[in-house]
Amino acid sequence: MTRQAVSTSGAPAAIGPYSQGIASADLVFCSGQLGLDPSTGEMAAGVEAQAERALRNLAAVLDAAGCSWGDVVKTTIYLADIADFGAVNGVYAGFTPDPPPARSTFAVGALPKGGLVEIDAIARRRS
């Protein structure tokens, strides 16, 4: 099985030894995205703005792989504070089609760069 890196300037460059995404067969695995602006490297202010920016970053990676939010089958959300669950849900609902993808959400001790939310995704490429 071959795998191909997915890369776009529409999302922040990886901050470690990983790819923005990997396409393998008909699946695309998108690395977690923070609320970083890809043009400035600055973190968005507040959890809702960070969630929106992270989702836009994911959309850019998906687009670079030939996918859209309608192709996403699974997401994982990591929150620095589980109290932000409702606020992030409100933003998330504006990006995902019906039916929304399967999802897990976890509260974590800390996120890179002091982020409040990180989101990753798995999508199925259209034939």
N, C-alpha and C positions, 0 to 999 in steps of 0.2 A: 504494500500500500504506500503510495507516495504522499508526501505532505509538502505544502507550499506556504511560505510566509505571506501574510496579508499585511500590507503597510499603506498608510495614508498620512498626508500632512494635515488632514482634517481632524485628526485626533492627536493628543500629545504623544511625543516619542516615548518609548519605554524607558522607565527610570531604573531598570535592572536588566539582567540577562534573560530577556524573554521577548517574544514577538507580540505585536499588537493583536495578531490573530494568526491562526493556522487553519488552512483548508486541507482536508483529507477526505478523499472520495467525495461523498455528497454532504459532508458536514463541515461547518465552520465553527471553530472554537475561538471566541473573542476573550482576550485577557481582560481582567478587571479594569474599569475606567473610573478615575476620580473626577472631581469637579474642576479640573484644570482647563484653562483656556489654551488651546493649542498654539495660538499666535503669540501669547504673552508669557505663558507658563505660570500665570497667576491663578490662585485658587479662588473660585467664586465665593461670595460672602453668604453664609447661612446655608442650612441644610437643604431647603427647597431649591435654591439657586445651584447648589452643588449637584443635587440629584438631576436637575434639568440639564446641566452641562455634561454630566456623566452619560446621560441617555443620548444626548446629541453626539458625544464622542463615540459611543457605541454605534450609533446610526452611521457615522462616517466609516467606521471599520466594516460594518455590514455592507455598506454600499461598495466599498473597495473590493469586497469578496463577491459582488454580484447578488447580494441579498438585501432584504428590507426587514422592517419589524414584523411583517406578515409571515416571514420565514422562521422567526425565532420560536424554538420549541421549549427552551429552558433558560431561566435567568437565576442568578444568585445575587442577593443584595446583602452587603455587609454594612452595619451601622455602628458608629462609635457610641451611640446612645439609643437604646431600644425605644425610648420615649419619642423618638422621631419617626417611628413606624407609620403613624397616620399621615404625617406631613409628606413623607416620601411616597406613600400610596397615592396621594392626591396627584402628585406630579407624574408618577409612573402610569397611572390610568390614562393620561393624555397621550401617551406614546404607543401603547399596546392595543392591537386590534382585538375584536371579539371573535372567538374566545381568546383570552389572554394566555400566554405561555405558562407552563408549569413553573413554579418558583419556590425558592427557599430564601428565608431572611434570617440572618444571624446578627446578634450583638457581639462585637469584638472589643478587645481591650484597647486597641489603637489602630489607626490606619496610616499609611505613608503620608508624609508631608502635612500631617495634622488634619487630614481629611475627615469629614463627618459621614460620608457615604461612598461606597465603591460598588460598582455593579459589573457583573460579567454575563456573558450570554453564549448559548449554543444555538446555531441555526442550521437549517437544512437547505442546501442550494437547490434551486429549481433546475430541472433537467432541460 
